[in-house]
């Protein structure tokens, strides 16, 4: 029979071991454990932590508000702990950290009763964070810079006569990465630690981006329908936004959303655009667009409404014919929405993920308002591939007549009506300029595409100092620019608008934009998504002024 001291020692050892088993028995504990402040070890101060095969680092992370537990990566290599087969496995022995806003989805029993929020005086150092993407505000107008400072200090005077005659607003375009698409295309995110790819981790970061940038108008792509209804829309409405949404057709789970601050705009109309046509084989894809007409709430010299459009075109680099047709359908709806009774057009902001690179034929068509596609291979339309596999030449015409859209990217019925009104006006004025315009239209080739809007890009797509290309998206297969904010630029002389057949009622002046970065800059923080940026796209932000 053992002596009493040995019996007490045995009971104590068994009690301590049972307590440790309850704490460390679950696999997720080796991945991430988290609480709101420093972790107190009062509950087990009498235990020797060296007896356990875990290394605890208790110093708070420099870039997060709440303290996270970082576990030794050598103890987290087991692939059997994956909750679902769709989640990506850890690539290499990397440190794992949880978002400060993430709720712990897996926990051991009675976890909350074991951890306390008492400060810990003896702290061990954590490894340094990967870093953050550095982006700055680029000003193009001195007045914009002054107004930015005033807004931050809450010192704006509504009595200023000059400011009352102007209307400034900001627009964001952001592909937030649908969770279903992320999981269905997991090969694009092999560089990411799987913990940061969960929606519970990503959404707080996405919402934080929106809060911080505080745009007046949001154009969001890849907005998943179930997450939109449960989380995204309620969160944005709580921030003062009104939300309009169009889900993709078919069985696709995501869509496009346009949200605007009700304190700055009122909604005149909302017009969804579906690119799928059951009776047209070319249009068998489920992409969509959304066009809204917004009325500024403030009294200013220019009283016109503003048209805002958002879209996400087909990705497939080899189907430039589908991309151009989808774009033509969107432009036709924009023309239908933006035109006024007097024939003048509202200013336009066109945002989205166009799945086309800068200075590709599709991009140039948007900027210049015209494209001759004679002999153009379908694989070169978007410029996504340097050696395109799509060798087939675009057909003439690209889309069938049954679509009801003309070469001018207008609904044919609407174009006929406008031409009749123009002819009546020309008969009265009978000017040389008008007659020359008629000749120009009549001499168009069957391979000529035109649209009514002379658009500028808010970004130049190359860094001004280094000349390196900017990128808006980055994943395991590369980085490139596919996201844009186009706008109808205010011009001093409307006759200088190349091919312009319509007059705009006011225009937009670019005041500033949020800078972009290079591919190298993104890989310095392990690409996208990462711990701080939870989409594979960067948000774009630009500030405009409505002018005569």
C-alpha positions in Angstrom: 0.0 0.0 0.0 1.3 3.4 -1.0 2.0 6.1 1.6 -0.4 9.0 2.0 2.0 11.6 0.4 2.3 9.3 -2.7 -1.5 8.9 -2.8 -2.0 12.6 -2.7 0.6 13.1 -5.4 -1.1 10.5 -7.6 -4.6 12.1 -7.1 -3.2 15.6 -7.9 -1.4 14.3 -11.0 -4.6 12.5 -12.3 -6.7 15.7 -11.6 -4.2 17.9 -13.5 -4.0 15.4 -16.4 -7.8 15.2 -16.7 -8.0 19.0 -16.8 -5.4 19.2 -19.5 -7.2 16.5 -21.5 -10.4 18.5 -21.5 -8.6 21.6 -22.7 -6.4 20.1 -25.4 -8.4 17.1 -26.6 -10.0 18.8 -29.7 -8.0 19.3 -32.9 -9.2 22.9 -33.6 -7.4 24.0 -30.4 -4.1 23.4 -32.2 -5.3 25.7 -35.0 -6.6 28.8 -33.3 -7.9 29.9 -30.0 -9.0 33.4 -29.3 -10.3 35.7 -26.6 -10.7 39.4 -26.2 -7.8 40.5 -24.1 -4.6 39.0 -22.6 -5.0 35.4 -21.5 -4.7 34.8 -17.8 -3.2 31.6 -16.5 -4.5 32.0 -12.9 -6.8 28.9 -13.5 -3.7 26.7 -14.0 -1.0 28.7 -12.2 0.0 25.6 -10.3 0.6 23.6 -13.4 3.9 23.3 -15.2 3.2 24.3 -18.8 6.4 22.7 -20.0 4.7 19.3 -19.5 2.4 20.1 -22.5 3.6 19.8 -26.1 2.3 23.3 -27.1 4.2 26.6 -27.3 2.0 29.6 -26.2 2.9 33.1 -27.4 0.8 35.6 -25.5 1.9 39.0 -26.7 -0.9 40.8 -28.6 -0.6 41.2 -32.4 0.4 44.7 -33.5 -2.3 45.0 -36.1 -5.3 43.8 -34.3 -7.3 45.1 -31.4 -7.9 41.8 -29.6 -5.3 39.3 -28.5 -5.0 36.0 -30.4 -3.3 32.8 -29.5 -0.6 31.7 -31.9 0.1 28.0 -31.8 3.3 26.3 -32.8 2.9 25.4 -36.5 4.7 22.1 -36.1 1.6 20.9 -34.2 -0.8 21.9 -36.9 0.2 19.9 -39.9 -2.4 17.3 -39.6 -4.8 17.3 -42.5 -7.3 15.2 -40.7 -8.5 18.2 -38.7 -10.1 19.8 -41.8 -13.9 20.5 -41.2 -14.9 20.0 -44.9 -13.2 18.8 -48.0 -13.8 22.2 -49.7 -11.5 24.0 -47.3 -7.9 24.3 -48.5 -5.1 22.6 -46.6 -2.2 24.5 -45.1 0.6 25.0 -47.5 3.8 24.7 -45.5 4.6 25.4 -41.9 3.1 28.8 -41.5 1.8 30.7 -38.5 -1.9 30.9 -38.1 -3.8 33.8 -36.7 -7.5 34.6 -36.4 -9.3 37.7 -37.4 -10.1 40.0 -34.5 -13.7 40.1 -35.6 -14.1 36.3 -36.1 -16.2 34.3 -33.8 -14.6 31.0 -32.8 -16.5 28.4 -34.8 -15.0 25.4 -33.0 -14.3 25.3 -29.3 -13.8 22.8 -26.6 -16.4 22.3 -23.7 -16.6 24.9 -21.1 -13.9 27.0 -22.8 -15.3 30.3 -21.7 -15.1 29.2 -18.0 -11.4 28.5 -18.4 -10.2 31.7 -20.0 -10.3 35.1 -18.2 -9.5 38.6 -19.2 -6.9 39.4 -16.6 -3.7 41.2 -17.8 -0.6 39.1 -18.1 2.6 40.9 -17.0 5.1 38.4 -18.4 4.8 38.3 -22.2 6.6 36.5 -24.9 7.2 38.1 -28.3 5.2 37.1 -31.3 6.6 36.8 -34.9 6.2 40.1 -36.8 3.1 40.3 -39.0 3.3 40.1 -42.8 2.5 43.7 -43.2 -0.3 45.7 -44.9 -0.9 47.1 -48.3 0.1 50.7 -48.4 -2.4 52.8 -50.5 -2.7 56.6 -50.5 -5.2 59.2 -51.7 -4.1 60.8 -54.9 -5.5 64.4 -55.4 -6.2 65.9 -58.8 -7.8 69.1 -57.4 -6.6 71.3 -54.7 -10.2 72.0 -53.6 -10.7 68.3 -53.2 -7.8 68.2 -50.7 -9.1 71.1 -48.7 -12.5 69.5 -48.6 -11.1 66.2 -47.5 -9.4 67.9 -44.5 -12.6 69.8 -43.7 -14.7 66.7 -43.8 -12.3 64.9 -41.4 -12.5 67.8 -39.0 -16.2 68.1 -39.3 -15.9 71.8 -40.2 -17.8 72.1 -43.4 -19.8 75.3 -43.8 -23.0 74.8 -45.9 -23.1 78.6 -46.3 -20.2 78.6 -48.7 -21.6 79.8 -52.0 -19.1 78.0 -54.3 -19.7 74.7 -52.5 -23.4 75.0 -52.9 -23.1 75.1 -56.6 -21.1 71.9 -56.7 -21.9 68.3 -55.9 -19.0 66.0 -54.9 -19.4 62.3 -54.3 -17.3 59.1 -54.1 -17.8 55.8 -55.8 -16.3 52.4 -54.9 -16.1 49.3 -57.1 -15.3 46.1 -55.2 -15.4 42.5 -56.2 -15.8 40.9 -52.7 -15.3 37.3 -53.8 -18.3 35.0 -53.4 -17.6 32.2 -50.9 -19.1 29.5 -53.2 -16.9 30.6 -56.0 -13.9 30.6 -53.7 -14.5 27.0 -52.7 -15.3 25.9 -56.3 -12.0 27.4 -57.5 -9.8 26.5 -54.6 -6.8 26.0 -57.0 -6.6 29.8 -57.3 -5.9 30.1 -53.6 -3.2 27.6 -52.9 -1.0 30.3 -51.5 -3.5 31.1 -48.8 -3.8 29.6 -45.3 -7.2 27.9 -45.2 -8.2 29.6 -42.0 -8.4 33.0 -43.7 -10.6 31.8 -46.5 -13.7 31.1 -44.3 -16.6 33.6 -44.7 -16.7 34.2 -41.0 -13.1 35.5 -41.2 -13.5 37.3 -44.5 -16.8 39.3 -44.0 -15.6 41.4 -41.1 -12.6 42.5 -43.1 -14.7 43.3 -46.2 -17.1 45.3 -44.1 -14.2 47.1 -42.4 -12.9 48.1 -45.9 -16.3 49.5 -46.7 -16.6 51.4 -43.4 -13.1 52.9 -43.7 -13.4 54.0 -47.3 -16.9 55.4 -46.6 -18.0 55.8 -50.3 -21.2 57.5 -51.2 -21.9 54.8 -53.8 -20.9 51.1 -53.7 -20.7 48.9 -56.8 -20.2 45.4 -55.5 -19.6 42.2 -57.6 -19.7 38.5 -56.6 -22.3 39.3 -53.9 -23.6 35.9 -52.8 -27.3 35.9 -52.5 -27.7 34.1 -49.1 -25.0 36.2 -47.5 -26.5 39.3 -49.0 -29.8 38.8 -47.4 -28.5 37.7 -44.0 -25.4 39.8 -43.5 -24.4 42.2 -46.2 -27.6 44.1 -46.8 -28.4 44.5 -43.1 -24.9 45.6 -42.3 -24.9 48.2 -45.1 -28.3 49.5 -44.2 -27.1 50.1 -40.7 -24.4 52.3 -42.2 -27.0 54.4 -44.0 -27.0 52.7 -47.4 -29.9 51.7 -49.6 -29.2 48.5 -51.5 -30.3 47.3 -55.0 -29.3 43.8 -56.0 -29.5 41.6 -59.1 -28.6 37.9 -58.8 -27.1 36.0 -61.6 -29.5 33.8 -63.6 -29.5 30.0 -63.7 -28.0 28.3 -60.6 -25.3 30.8 -60.0 -25.3 32.0 -56.3 -24.0 35.5 -56.7 -24.7 38.8 -58.4 -24.2 42.5 -58.5 -25.2 45.2 -56.0 -25.4 49.0 -56.1 -25.7 50.7 -52.7 -25.9 54.4 -52.0 -26.1 56.6 -49.0 -29.7 57.8 -48.6 -28.4 61.0 -47.0 -26.8 61.9 -50.4 -29.0 60.4 -53.1 -32.6 59.3 -53.8 -33.5 56.5 -56.1 -35.3 57.4 -59.4 -35.1 54.0 -61.0 -33.4 50.6 -60.8 -33.0 48.5 -63.9 -31.5 44.9 -63.8 -29.9 43.5 -67.0 -29.8 39.8 -67.8 -27.4 38.7 -70.4 -28.8 35.2 -70.8 -31.1 34.6 -73.8 -32.7 31.2 -74.1 -33.3 31.5 -77.8 -29.8 32.8 -78.7 -27.0 30.2 -78.5 -24.3 32.9 -78.1 -25.9 34.2 -74.9 -26.0 31.1 -72.8 -24.1 32.6 -69.8 -25.6 33.8 -66.6 -23.8 37.1 -66.1 -25.8 40.2 -65.2 -25.7 44.0 -64.8 -27.5 46.6 -62.9 -28.3 50.2 -63.8 -29.7 52.8 -61.4 -30.6 56.5 -61.8 -29.8 58.6 -58.7 -30.9 62.1 -57.9 -28.6 64.2 -55.7 -30.4 65.4 -52.6 -28.4 68.7 -52.2 -29.3 71.8 -54.2 -26.5 72.6 -56.6 -26.2 74.5 -59.9 -26.4 71.3 -61.9 -29.7 69.6 -61.1 -29.3 66.5 -63.4 -29.5 62.9 -62.1 -26.5 60.6 -62.2 -26.6 57.2 -63.9 -24.6 54.4 -62.2 -24.0 51.0 -63.7 -22.4 47.9 -62.4 -21.5 44.6 -64.0 -19.4 41.5 -64.0 -18.7 40.2 -67.5 -17.9 36.7 -68.5 -14.4 35.5 -67.4 -13.6 33.0 -70.3 -10.6 34.6 -72.2 -11.5 32.7 -75.3 -15.0 34.1 -75.7 -14.5 37.7 -76.6 -17.7 37.5 -78.7 -19.8 36.9 -75.6 -18.0 39.7 -73.7 -18.7 42.2 -76.4 -22.3 41.2 -76.7 -22.8 41.4 -73.0 -21.2 44.8 -73.0 -23.4 46.0 -75.9 -26.5 44.8 -74.0 -25.4 46.8 -70.9 -24.7 49.9 -72.9 -28.1 49.7 -74.6 -29.8 49.6 -71.1 -27.6 52.5 -69.9 -28.7 54.5 -73.0 -32.3 53.8 -72.3 -32.0 54.8 -68.6 -29.7 57.8 -68.9 -31.4 59.7 -71.8 -33.7 62.5 -70.9 -36.8 63.8 -72.6 -34.9 66.6 -74.2 -32.4 64.1 -75.7 -29.6 65.0 -73.4 -27.8 62.3 -71.4 -27.2 62.2 -67.6 -23.6 61.9 -66.4 -22.6 58.2 -66.2 -20.4 56.2 -63.8 -19.7 52.6 -65.1 -18.1 50.2 -62.6 -17.4 46.5 -62.6 -15.2 43.5 -63.2 -14.9 43.5 -66.9 -12.5 40.6 -67.1 -10.4 42.6 -69.7 -7.0 44.2 -69.3 -6.1 47.8 -70.0 -5.8 48.8 -73.7 -7.4 45.6 -74.9 -9.9 45.9 -77.8 -12.8 45.8 -75.3 -11.2 48.4 -73.1 -10.4 50.7 -76.0 -14.0 50.3 -77.2 -15.3 51.6 -73.9 -12.9 54.5 -73.8 -13.1 55.6 -77.5 -16.7 54.7 -78.2 -15.8 52.8 -81.4 -14.3 49.5 -82.5 -13.7 47.9 -85.9 -13.5 44.2 -85.2 -12.8 43.1 -88.7 -10.4 40.1 -88.5 -10.2 40.3 -84.7 -9.7 36.8 -83.0 -12.2 36.2 -80.2 -9.3 35.3 -77.9 -7.7 38.8 -78.2 -10.8 40.8 -77.3 -10.1 41.0 -73.6 -6.3 40.7 -73.8 -6.2 38.3 -70.8 -3.9 35.9 -72.6 -0.7 36.8 -74.3 -0.9 33.8 -76.5 -4.7 33.4 -76.8 -6.1 30.0 -77.6 -9.2 31.4 -79.2 -8.1 31.7 -82.8 -11.5 31.9 -84.4 -12.3 35.3 -85.9 -15.3 37.3 -84.7 -18.3 36.7 -86.9 -20.0 39.5 -88.8 -22.3 40.5 -87.2 -21.2 39.4 -83.7 -24.8 39.0 -82.4 -28.0 38.1 -84.3 -30.5 40.7 -85.3 -33.1 39.0 -83.1 -31.3 40.4 -80.1 -32.8 43.8 -81.0 -29.6 45.8 -80.4 -27.9 47.9 -83.1 -24.3 48.5 -84.0 -24.5 51.6 -81.9 -25.3 49.5 -78.8 -28.8 50.9 -78.5 -32.2 49.2 -78.6 -33.2 49.4 -82.2 -36.6 50.7 -81.5 -35.2 53.5 -79.4 -32.6 54.3 -82.0 -35.2 54.6 -84.7 -37.2 57.0 -82.6 -34.1 59.1 -81.9 -33.2 59.2 -85.5 -36.7 60.5 -86.4 -36.4 63.2 -83.8 -32.9 64.1 -85.1 -34.1 64.3 -88.7 -36.9 66.7 -87.7 -34.3 68.9 -85.9 -31.9 68.8 -88.8 -34.7 69.7 -91.2 -35.3 72.9 -89.2 -31.7 73.9 -88.7 -30.2 72.3 -91.9 -26.7 73.0 -90.7 -23.5 71.7 -92.4 -22.4 70.0 -89.2 -25.6 68.0 -89.1 -25.3 66.9 -92.7 -21.7 65.8 -92.2 -22.9 63.7 -89.3 -25.5 61.9 -91.4 -22.8 61.1 -94.0 -20.5 59.7 -91.3 -23.3 57.4 -90.0 -24.2 56.2 -93.4 -20.6 55.2 -94.2 -20.2 52.9 -91.3 -19.0 49.4 -92.0 -20.7 46.2 -90.9 -17.8 45.6 -88.5 -18.0 49.0 -86.8 -19.3 49.1 -83.3 -20.2 52.5 -81.6 -21.7 53.7 -78.4 -22.9 57.1 -77.2 -20.7 57.7 -74.2 -17.2 59.1 -74.3 -15.8 57.5 -71.1 -12.6 58.1 -69.2 -11.0 55.7 -66.7 -10.5 56.9 -63.1 -7.1 55.1 -63.1 -4.2 55.3 -65.6 -3.2 51.6 -64.9 0.5 52.4 -64.5 2.2 53.9 -61.4 3.3 57.5 -62.2 6.7 57.2 -60.6 7.9 53.8 -61.7 5.8 53.1 -64.7 5.0 49.6 -63.4 1.5 48.3 -64.2 -1.1 48.5 -61.5 -3.1 45.4 -60.5 -6.6 45.1 -59.1 -6.7 41.3 -58.6 -4.2 38.7 -57.5 -4.4 34.9 -56.9 -2.2 31.8 -57.4 -2.2 32.1 -61.1 -1.1 35.8 -61.4 -2.1 39.4 -61.0 -3.7 41.8 -63.4 -6.1 44.7 -63.8 -9.7 43.8 -64.7 -11.7 46.2 -62.4 -12.5 49.7 -63.5 -14.4 52.9 -62.7 -15.3 54.6 -66.0 -17.1 58.0 -66.1 -18.4 60.6 -68.5 -15.8 63.3 -68.2 -16.8 67.0 -68.2 -15.5 68.6 -71.4 -15.1 72.3 -72.2 -16.1 71.8 -75.8 -18.7 69.2 -76.6 -17.7 69.3 -80.3 -14.4 67.7 -79.3 -16.2 64.5 -78.2 -15.1 62.1 -80.9 -18.1 60.6 -82.6 -20.4 62.1 -80.0 -23.9 62.2 -81.4 -25.6 63.2 -78.1 -25.2 66.0 -75.6 -24.7 65.4 -71.9 -26.5 67.4 -69.3 -23.5 68.0 -67.1 -20.3 66.0 -66.7 -18.1 64.6 -64.1 -14.7 65.9 -63.0 -12.2 63.5 -61.3 -11.1 65.0 -58.0 -9.1 62.1 -56.6 -8.7 58.4 -56.3 -7.3 55.7 -53.9 -4.0 54.6 -55.3 -3.4 51.1 -56.6 -0.3 48.9 -56.2 1.9 46.5 -58.2 2.0 42.7 -58.3 5.2 42.8 -56.3 3.6 44.9 -53.6 0.8 42.3 -53.2 3.1 39.3 -53.0 5.0 41.1 -50.2 1.8 40.4 -48.1 1.3 36.9 -49.6 -1.0 38.0 -52.4 -4.8 38.1 -52.2 -6.7 37.1 -50.1 -4.5 37.6 -47.0 -5.0 38.2 -43.3 -6.1 41.9 -43.8 -7.5 41.9 -47.3 -10.2 39.2 -47.6 -11.0 39.3 -51.3 -8.8 38.4 -54.3 -9.7 41.9 -55.7 -8.7 45.3 -54.3 -11.4 48.0 -53.8 -11.3 50.9 -56.2 -12.4 54.4 -55.0 -12.7 57.7 -56.9 -14.1 61.1 -56.0 -16.1 63.1 -58.6 -17.6 66.5 -58.9 -20.8 67.1 -60.9 -20.3 70.0 -63.3 -22.2 71.8 -66.1 
